[in-house]
Amino acid sequence: MGYWAEVKDVLRKGFDIAIEELKTGTETIMHKGKDGISYAQYKKDLFVEHRKLQNLLADLGDLTHDLYKEKKDIYSDETVKDLMNQIIEIEKKCKKIEDEIADL
């Protein structure tokens, strides 16, 4: 085998190795990019659910304050029960989103 054929073979192998590394790097970047997008989406969803939770807690506080002033039974009020159920559901959603973020 001639000198230039050997150089050509070495260069070809070097380029093949470089291309394989580039492909591997690109796949890694794409995978991390998808994780980053998922993370941002989960954080947005978590923020929205927290905001809903804050609104429900404020509504619950206002309602219980009004019921207390009127000397009514807070625990038997259907609106309070409904708000509590909504709060529990949103807390479950938040926990699920936090678990998905932790899995990333």
N, C-alpha and C positions, 0 to 999 in steps of 0.2 A: 504494500500500500504506500502510495506516495505521501510526501510531507503535507501537501495541500489537501489531499483527500482526508488525511488524519485530522487536520485543523478544521476542515469542514464538518467532519463527524463530531468532533468535540464541541464546536459551536452549535450544531444542531441539537445535541444532547443538552447543552446549557440552556438554549432557548426553550426546549421542551420542559425542562425543570422549572424555568421561570414562568412559563405559561401555566403549568399546573399549580404553582404557588399563587399565581394571580387569580386563578379560578377559585382556589380554596379561600383566599382572602376576600374575594368578591362575595362568595356564599356566606362567609362569616359576617361581613358587613351588612348584607341583606337581612340575615337572620337577626342581627342586633338592631337594625333599623326597624324591623317589624316589631320587635320587643319594645322599642322606644315608642312607637306609635301606639301599641297596645297600652303601655304604661300611661301615656298621656290621656288616652280615651278613658281608662279606668279612673284616673285622677279627676277628670272632668265629671264623670258619672258620680263619683264619691262626693265631689263638691256640690253637685245638684241635689243629691239625696240629703246631704247635711243641711242644705238651705231649706229643703222641705221640712226636715225635722225641726229646725229652729222655728219655722213658722207655726208648725203644729204645737210645739211646746208653748209658744207665746199665746196661741189661741186657747190652749188648755189652761194656762195661767189666768188669762182674762176671764174665762168661763167660770173657773173655780172661785175666783175672787168675787164675781157677781153673785154666784150661788151662795157663797158664804155670807155676803152682805144681806141677801134676801132670806137667810136662815133656812135654806133648803138643804136636803140631803144630797151631798155631792156624789156619793158612791152609787146612788140609784138612778142618777140622771143618765139618760140614753146617749146624749151628745157627748158626755164625758167618756162613757164606755166606747163609743165609736172613735173618738180621738185617741184614746189609749190603744185601741186595736191598730189604728193607722200608724201610731208611733212605733209599736212593736214590729209591724211589717217593715217599716223603713229601717229600723235598727237591724233587722235580719238582712235586708239588702246591703246595708253598709258593711256588715260583717262579711258577707259573701264577696263584695268588691275588694275589701281589705285582704281577704284570703287569696283572691286571684292576683292581686298586686304582689303579695308575698311569694307566690309561686313563680313570678317572673324573676 
